[in-house]
Amino acid sequence: MRRKFAILFATALVSVSGATACSGVQEDLQKRAQEEVEKGRQQVEKKVQEERKKVEKKVQEGQQRIEEGVKKGQQQVKEKAQ
């Protein structure tokens, strides 16, 4: 009887410790997954910022060309008027 009780007790301890170990592994995996998601989000955000800067630069260059064209046109109108 004592032997059966010892075996059942040992089995229960192993089951409980196994469940605890699985829970710890699951928490670790979940933490790692969240870290990877955050890392990916940061990379995407960085890429978006870089592309936004490129677009803003192109827009600014286009505005400068337009302004230069307008100035040239105004200058030509003034020269013809004289």
MMTF fields as JSON, N, C-alpha, C and O atoms, coordinates in Angstrom:
{
  "mmtfVersion": "1.0.0",
  "mmtfProducer": "UNKNOWN",
  "numBonds": 327,
  "numAtoms": 328,
  "numGroups": 82,
  "numChains": 1,
  "numModels": 1,
  "chainsPerModel": [1],
  "groupsPerChain": [82],
  "chainIdList": ["A"],
  "bondAtomList": [4, 2, 8, 6, 12, 10, 16, 14, 20, 18, 24, 22, 28, 26, 32, 30, 36, 34, 40, 38, 44, 42, 48, 46, 52, 50, 56, 54, 60, 58, 64, 62, 68, 66, 72, 70, 76, 74, 80, 78, 84, 82, 88, 86, 92, 90, 96, 94, 100, 98, 104, 102, 108, 106, 112, 110, 116, 114, 120, 118, 124, 122, 128, 126, 132, 130, 136, 134, 140, 138, 144, 142, 148, 146, 152, 150, 156, 154, 160, 158, 164, 162, 168, 166, 172, 170, 176, 174, 180, 178, 184, 182, 188, 186, 192, 190, 196, 194, 200, 198, 204, 202, 208, 206, 212, 210, 216, 214, 220, 218, 224, 222, 228, 226, 232, 230, 236, 234, 240, 238, 244, 242, 248, 246, 252, 250, 256, 254, 260, 258, 264, 262, 268, 266, 272, 270, 276, 274, 280, 278, 284, 282, 288, 286, 292, 290, 296, 294, 300, 298, 304, 302, 308, 306, 312, 310, 316, 314, 320, 318, 324, 322],
  "bondOrderList": [1, 1, 1, 1, 1, 1, 1, 1, 1, 1, 1, 1, 1, 1, 1, 1, 1, 1, 1, 1, 1, 1, 1, 1, 1, 1, 1, 1, 1, 1, 1, 1, 1, 1, 1, 1, 1, 1, 1, 1, 1, 1, 1, 1, 1, 1, 1, 1, 1, 1, 1, 1, 1, 1, 1, 1, 1, 1, 1, 1, 1, 1, 1, 1, 1, 1, 1, 1, 1, 1, 1, 1, 1, 1, 1, 1, 1, 1, 1, 1, 1],
  "groupList": [{"groupName": "MET", "atomNameList": ["N", "CA", "C", "O"], "elementList": ["N", "C", "C", "O"], "formalChargeList": [0, 0, 0, 0], "bondAtomList": [1, 0, 2, 1, 3, 2], "bondOrderList": [1, 1, 2], "singleLetterCode": "M", "chemCompType": "L-PEPTIDE LINKING"}, {"groupName": "ARG", "atomNameList": ["N", "CA", "C", "O"], "elementList": ["N", "C", "C", "O"], "formalChargeList": [0, 0, 0, 0], "bondAtomList": [1, 0, 2, 1, 3, 2], "bondOrderList": [1, 1, 2], "singleLetterCode": "R", "chemCompType": "L-PEPTIDE LINKING"}, {"groupName": "LYS", "atomNameList": ["N", "CA", "C", "O"], "elementList": ["N", "C", "C", "O"], "formalChargeList": [0, 0, 0, 0], "bondAtomList": [1, 0, 2, 1, 3, 2], "bondOrderList": [1, 1, 2], "singleLetterCode": "K", "chemCompType": "L-PEPTIDE LINKING"}, {"groupName": "PHE", "atomNameList": ["N", "CA", "C", "O"], "elementList": ["N", "C", "C", "O"], "formalChargeList": [0, 0, 0, 0], "bondAtomList": [1, 0, 2, 1, 3, 2], "bondOrderList": [1, 1, 2], "singleLetterCode": "F", "chemCompType": "L-PEPTIDE LINKING"}, {"groupName": "ALA", "atomNameList": ["N", "CA", "C", "O"], "elementList": ["N", "C", "C", "O"], "formalChargeList": [0, 0, 0, 0], "bondAtomList": [1, 0, 2, 1, 3, 2], "bondOrderList": [1, 1, 2], "singleLetterCode": "A", "chemCompType": "L-PEPTIDE LINKING"}, {"groupName": "ILE", "atomNameList": ["N", "CA", "C", "O"], "elementList": ["N", "C", "C", "O"], "formalChargeList": [0, 0, 0, 0], "bondAtomList": [1, 0, 2, 1, 3, 2], "bondOrderList": [1, 1, 2], "singleLetterCode": "I", "chemCompType": "L-PEPTIDE LINKING"}, {"groupName": "LEU", "atomNameList": ["N", "CA", "C", "O"], "elementList": ["N", "C", "C", "O"], "formalChargeList": [0, 0, 0, 0], "bondAtomList": [1, 0, 2, 1, 3, 2], "bondOrderList": [1, 1, 2], "singleLetterCode": "L", "chemCompType": "L-PEPTIDE LINKING"}, {"groupName": "THR", "atomNameList": ["N", "CA", "C", "O"], "elementList": ["N", "C", "C", "O"], "formalChargeList": [0, 0, 0, 0], "bondAtomList": [1, 0, 2, 1, 3, 2], "bondOrderList": [1, 1, 2], "singleLetterCode": "T", "chemCompType": "L-PEPTIDE LINKING"}, {"groupName": "VAL", "atomNameList": ["N", "CA", "C", "O"], "elementList": ["N", "C", "C", "O"], "formalChargeList": [0, 0, 0, 0], "bondAtomList": [1, 0, 2, 1, 3, 2], "bondOrderList": [1, 1, 2], "singleLetterCode": "V", "chemCompType": "L-PEPTIDE LINKING"}, {"groupName": "SER", "atomNameList": ["N", "CA", "C", "O"], "elementList": ["N", "C", "C", "O"], "formalChargeList": [0, 0, 0, 0], "bondAtomList": [1, 0, 2, 1, 3, 2], "bondOrderList": [1, 1, 2], "singleLetterCode": "S", "chemCompType": "L-PEPTIDE LINKING"}, {"groupName": "GLY", "atomNameList": ["N", "CA", "C", "O"], "elementList": ["N", "C", "C", "O"], "formalChargeList": [0, 0, 0, 0], "bondAtomList": [1, 0, 2, 1, 3, 2], "bondOrderList": [1, 1, 2], "singleLetterCode": "G", "chemCompType": "PEPTIDE LINKING"}, {"groupName": "CYS", "atomNameList": ["N", "CA", "C", "O"], "elementList": ["N", "C", "C", "O"], "formalChargeList": [0, 0, 0, 0], "bondAtomList": [1, 0, 2, 1, 3, 2], "bondOrderList": [1, 1, 2], "singleLetterCode": "C", "chemCompType": "L-PEPTIDE LINKING"}, {"groupName": "GLN", "atomNameList": ["N", "CA", "C", "O"], "elementList": ["N", "C", "C", "O"], "formalChargeList": [0, 0, 0, 0], "bondAtomList": [1, 0, 2, 1, 3, 2], "bondOrderList": [1, 1, 2], "singleLetterCode": "Q", "chemCompType": "L-PEPTIDE LINKING"}, {"groupName": "GLU", "atomNameList": ["N", "CA", "C", "O"], "elementList": ["N", "C", "C", "O"], "formalChargeList": [0, 0, 0, 0], "bondAtomList": [1, 0, 2, 1, 3, 2], "bondOrderList": [1, 1, 2], "singleLetterCode": "E", "chemCompType": "L-PEPTIDE LINKING"}, {"groupName": "ASP", "atomNameList": ["N", "CA", "C", "O"], "elementList": ["N", "C", "C", "O"], "formalChargeList": [0, 0, 0, 0], "bondAtomList": [1, 0, 2, 1, 3, 2], "bondOrderList": [1, 1, 2], "singleLetterCode": "D", "chemCompType": "L-PEPTIDE LINKING"}],
  "groupTypeList": [0, 1, 1, 2, 3, 4, 5, 6, 3, 4, 7, 4, 6, 8, 9, 8, 9, 10, 4, 7, 4, 11, 9, 10, 8, 12, 13, 14, 6, 12, 2, 1, 4, 12, 13, 13, 8, 13, 2, 10, 1, 12, 12, 8, 13, 2, 2, 8, 12, 13, 13, 1, 2, 2, 8, 13, 2, 2, 8, 12, 13, 10, 12, 12, 1, 5, 13, 13, 10, 8, 2, 2, 10, 12, 12, 12, 8, 2, 13, 2, 4, 12],
  "groupIdList": [1, 2, 3, 4, 5, 6, 7, 8, 9, 10, 11, 12, 13, 14, 15, 16, 17, 18, 19, 20, 21, 22, 23, 24, 25, 26, 27, 28, 29, 30, 31, 32, 33, 34, 35, 36, 37, 38, 39, 40, 41, 42, 43, 44, 45, 46, 47, 48, 49, 50, 51, 52, 53, 54, 55, 56, 57, 58, 59, 60, 61, 62, 63, 64, 65, 66, 67, 68, 69, 70, 71, 72, 73, 74, 75, 76, 77, 78, 79, 80, 81, 82],
  "secStructList": [7, 2, 2, 2, 2, 2, 2, 2, 2, 2, 2, 2, 2, 2, 2, 2, 2, 2, 2, 2, 2, 2, 2, 2, 2, 2, 2, 2, 2, 2, 2, 2, 2, 2, 2, 2, 2, 2, 2, 2, 2, 2, 2, 2, 2, 2, 2, 2, 2, 2, 2, 2, 2, 2, 2, 2, 2, 2, 2, 2, 2, 2, 2, 2, 2, 2, 2, 2, 2, 2, 2, 2, 2, 2, 2, 2, 2, 2, 2, 2, 2, 7],
  "xCoordList": [0.815, 0.0, 0.858, 0.584, 1.903, 2.801, 3.477, 3.673, 3.82, 4.5, 3.573, 4.005, 2.309, 1.338, 1.148, 1.082, 1.062, 0.893, 2.111, 1.964, 3.303, 4.533, 4.558, 4.943, 4.148, 4.132, 3.108, 3.4, 1.914, 0.893, 1.338, 1.116, 1.967, 2.455, 3.537, 3.521, 4.471, 5.541, 4.959, 5.411, 3.97, 3.326, 2.635, 2.706, 1.966, 1.295, 2.303, 2.065, 3.426, 4.461, 5.043, 5.259, 5.292, 5.84, 4.839, 5.228, 3.562, 2.537, 2.467, 2.399, 2.483, 2.403, 3.647, 3.538, 4.821, 6.048, 6.119, 6.633, 5.611, 5.578, 4.668, 5.0, 3.514, 2.58, 3.194, 3.037, 3.892, 4.556, 5.636, 5.777, 6.404, 7.457, 6.857, 7.393, 5.757, 5.098, 4.609, 4.705, 4.092, 3.608, 4.767, 4.621, 5.91, 7.089, 7.571, 7.927, 7.582, 8.005, 7.034, 7.45, 5.757, 4.752, 4.939, 4.841, 5.209, 5.427, 6.659, 6.65, 7.724, 8.944, 8.681, 9.121, 7.957, 7.65, 6.781, 6.981, 5.832, 4.951, 5.749, 5.536, 6.653, 7.492, 8.375, 8.506, 8.974, 9.824, 9.017, 9.483, 7.811, 6.965, 6.617, 6.643, 6.294, 5.984, 7.195, 7.059, 8.382, 9.603, 9.837, 10.214, 9.613, 9.795, 8.787, 9.127, 7.561, 6.538, 6.937, 6.823, 7.4, 7.814, 9.006, 9.068, 9.942, 11.111, 10.68, 11.167, 9.767, 9.261, 8.516, 8.657, 7.719, 6.978, 7.939, 7.706, 9.014, 9.998, 10.705, 10.976, 11.003, 11.646, 10.728, 11.169, 9.447, 8.478, 8.352, 8.313, 8.287, 8.157, 9.376, 9.241, 10.551, 11.784, 11.76, 12.123, 11.331, 11.276, 10.26, 10.505, 9.127, 8.105, 8.664, 8.445, 9.377, 9.966, 10.972, 10.994, 11.8, 12.785, 12.09, 12.494, 11.054, 10.34, 9.613, 9.556, 9.064, 8.376, 9.356, 9.011, 10.579, 11.591, 11.937, 12.107, 12.04, 12.335, 11.227, 11.501, 9.98, 8.849, 8.83, 8.623, 9.045, 9.059, 10.155, 9.955, 11.312, 12.416, 12.041, 12.319, 11.413, 11.005, 9.946, 9.969, 9.026, 8.001, 8.649, 8.298, 9.591, 10.273, 11.05, 11.048, 11.706, 12.437, 11.465, 11.756, 10.313, 9.306, 8.794, 8.61, 8.565, 8.108, 9.151, 8.809, 10.411, 11.483, 11.527, 11.713, 11.356, 11.354, 10.171, 10.304, 9.018, 7.833, 8.058, 7.762, 8.588, 8.841, 9.843, 9.685, 10.88, 11.859, 11.21, 11.495, 10.34, 9.641, 8.739, 8.655, 8.061, 7.182, 8.015, 7.62, 9.152, 10.017, 10.522, 10.564, 10.904, 11.37, 10.246, 10.461, 9.05, 7.906, 7.612, 7.34, 7.662, 7.425, 8.499, 8.211, 9.742, 10.839, 10.66, 10.918, 10.221, 9.997, 8.857, 8.932, 7.817, 6.692, 7.17, 6.792, 8.002, 8.527, 9.385, 9.291, 10.224, 11.103, 10.309, 10.664, 9.237, 8.412, 7.621, 7.361, 7.253, 6.475, 7.321, 6.775, 8.606, 9.482, 9.793, 10.511],
  "yCoordList": [-1.198, 0.0, 1.261, 2.216, 1.246, 2.41, 2.615, 3.743, 1.524, 1.616, 2.235, 3.091, 1.818, 2.392, 3.881, 4.698, 4.21, 5.62, 6.434, 7.537, 5.89, 6.576, 6.767, 7.828, 5.744, 5.836, 6.884, 7.704, 6.85, 7.84, 9.261, 10.2, 9.399, 10.717, 11.228, 12.392, 10.352, 10.719, 11.078, 12.029, 10.328, 10.607, 11.965, 12.728, 12.258, 13.553, 14.692, 15.714, 14.531, 15.573, 15.803, 16.941, 14.709, 14.82, 15.534, 16.378, 15.208, 15.849, 17.34, 18.158, 17.686, 19.103, 19.839, 20.935, 19.265, 19.952, 20.047, 21.03, 19.041, 19.091, 20.188, 20.896, 20.337, 21.397, 22.762, 23.681, 22.897, 24.161, 24.462, 25.602, 23.44, 23.631, 24.046, 24.931, 23.424, 23.781, 25.225, 25.964, 25.608, 26.98, 27.961, 29.006, 27.632, 28.496, 28.604, 29.687, 27.483, 27.474, 28.305, 29.072, 28.152, 28.915, 30.408, 31.201, 30.792, 32.214, 32.73, 33.839, 31.927, 32.324, 32.497, 33.47, 31.537, 31.626, 32.842, 33.529, 33.092, 34.241, 35.545, 36.47, 35.608, 36.805, 37.007, 38.123, 35.927, 36.014, 36.44, 37.233, 35.91, 36.282, 37.765, 38.453, 38.262, 39.681, 40.542, 41.596, 40.098, 40.841, 40.887, 41.926, 39.765, 39.719, 40.621, 41.306, 40.619, 41.485, 42.946, 43.745, 43.295, 44.679, 45.063, 46.172, 44.141, 44.386, 44.627, 45.543, 43.796, 43.963, 45.271, 45.944, 45.64, 46.899, 48.088, 49.037, 48.029, 49.105, 49.197, 50.296, 48.058, 48.061, 48.664, 49.439, 48.305, 48.853, 50.357, 51.119, 50.776, 52.205, 52.974, 54.071, 52.401, 53.048, 53.177, 54.216, 52.119, 52.133, 53.163, 53.866, 53.254, 54.236, 55.644, 56.486, 55.908, 57.232, 57.565, 58.683, 56.584, 56.805, 57.138, 58.07, 56.386, 56.619, 57.965, 58.67, 58.314, 59.602, 60.752, 61.741, 60.619, 61.658, 61.777, 62.881, 60.629, 60.655, 61.377, 62.197, 61.065, 61.693, 63.188, 63.985, 63.572, 64.993, 65.732, 66.862, 65.091, 65.707, 65.904, 66.956, 64.898, 65.014, 66.1, 66.844, 66.189, 67.229, 68.605, 69.518, 68.738, 70.026, 70.394, 71.552, 69.416, 69.68, 70.107, 71.022, 69.447, 69.815, 71.231, 71.982, 71.597, 72.957, 73.98, 75.03, 73.685, 74.606, 74.791, 75.906, 73.702, 73.814, 74.644, 75.454, 74.438, 75.211, 76.691, 77.551, 76.969, 78.377, 79.018, 80.178, 78.267, 78.79, 79.049, 80.059, 78.139, 78.329, 79.547, 80.3, 79.742, 80.913, 82.188, 83.159, 82.201, 83.385, 83.696, 84.852, 82.64, 82.841, 83.407, 84.31, 82.863, 83.358, 84.822, 85.614, 85.18, 86.58, 87.487, 88.6, 87.009, 87.796, 88.011, 89.102, 86.981, 87.114, 88.097, 88.88, 88.053, 88.985, 90.399, 91.289, 90.641, 91.974, 92.453, 93.61, 91.563, 91.96, 92.308, 93.244, 91.567, 91.852, 93.151, 93.872, 93.427, 94.636, 95.875, 96.949, 95.774, 96.969, 97.285, 98.249],
  "zCoordList": [0.0, 0.0, 0.0, -0.727, 0.83, 0.864, -0.487, -0.939, -1.104, -2.398, -3.443, -4.215, -3.479, -4.419, -4.145, -5.063, -2.856, -2.498, -2.947, -3.474, -2.738, -3.143, -4.658, -5.15, -5.387, -6.855, -7.313, -8.184, -6.722, -7.083, -6.734, -7.498, -5.571, -5.147, -6.1, -6.501, -6.457, -7.388, -8.757, -9.395, -9.201, -10.49, -10.463, -11.426, -9.349, -9.225, -9.247, -9.89, -8.553, -8.539, -9.927, -10.345, -10.633, -11.994, -12.893, -13.701, -12.763, -13.586, -13.298, -14.216, -12.021, -11.638, -12.107, -12.658, -11.902, -12.322, -13.841, -14.374, -14.542, -16.008, -16.5, -17.451, -15.857, -16.244, -15.984, -16.788, -14.863, -14.549, -15.573, -16.015, -15.954, -16.95, -18.283, -18.951, -18.68, -19.936, -19.883, -20.863, -18.74, -18.586, -18.73, -19.364, -18.147, -18.254, -19.687, -20.151, -20.385, -21.79, -22.621, -23.489, -22.355, -23.098, -22.871, -23.808, -21.62, -21.319, -22.04, -22.575, -22.057, -22.768, -24.258, -24.87, -24.834, -26.263, -26.566, -27.568, -25.701, -25.907, -25.808, -26.591, -24.858, -24.699, -25.927, -26.428, -26.406, -27.596, -28.818, -29.636, -28.933, -30.065, -29.999, -31.02, -28.812, -28.672, -29.0, -29.621, -28.583, -28.896, -30.4, -30.942, -31.072, -32.529, -33.235, -34.2, -32.756, -33.349, -33.16, -34.089, -31.976, -31.706, -32.582, -33.113, -32.724, -33.574, -35.023, -35.685, -35.497, -36.865, -37.03, -38.051, -36.029, -36.082, -36.156, -36.905, -35.377, -35.386, -36.732, -37.216, -37.336, -38.648, -39.7, -40.548, -39.643, -40.592, -40.392, -41.358, -39.143, -38.849, -39.359, -39.901, -39.186, -39.662, -41.193, -41.744, -41.857, -43.325, -43.809, -44.789, -43.128, -43.494, -43.352, -44.224, -42.274, -42.062, -43.17, -43.685, -43.528, -44.59, -45.907, -46.604, -46.25, -47.497, -47.464, -48.472, -46.31, -46.17, -46.411, -47.058, -45.887, -46.1, -47.583, -48.1, -48.266, -49.703, -50.472, -51.348, -50.136, -50.818, -50.547, -51.461, -49.291, -48.947, -49.705, -50.151, -49.849, -50.58, -52.052, -52.628, -52.658, -54.061, -54.234, -55.215, -53.287, -53.358, -53.27, -54.017, -52.355, -52.194, -53.465, -53.883, -54.068, -55.314, -56.411, -57.181, -56.481, -57.484, -57.256, -58.213, -56.021, -55.713, -56.129, -56.674, -55.878, -56.261, -57.777, -58.264, -58.517, -59.99, -60.471, -61.388, -59.851, -60.234, -59.95, -60.779, -58.759, -58.401, -59.343, -59.723, -59.728, -60.682, -62.038, -62.683, -62.47, -63.74, -63.696, -64.666, -62.566, -62.43, -62.475, -63.121, -61.805, -61.801, -63.212, -63.633, -63.93, -65.301, -66.166, -66.975, -65.983, -66.756, -66.428, -67.329, -65.164, -64.756, -65.329, -65.77, -65.321, -65.866, -67.362, -67.871, -68.061, -69.498, -69.782, -70.729, -68.972, -69.159, -68.952, -69.714, -67.931, -67.661, -68.821, -69.231, -69.354, -70.455, -71.704, -72.42, -71.978, -73.142, -72.964, -73.926, -71.736, -71.45, -71.625, -71.88, -71.5, -71.6, -72.994, -73.263]
}
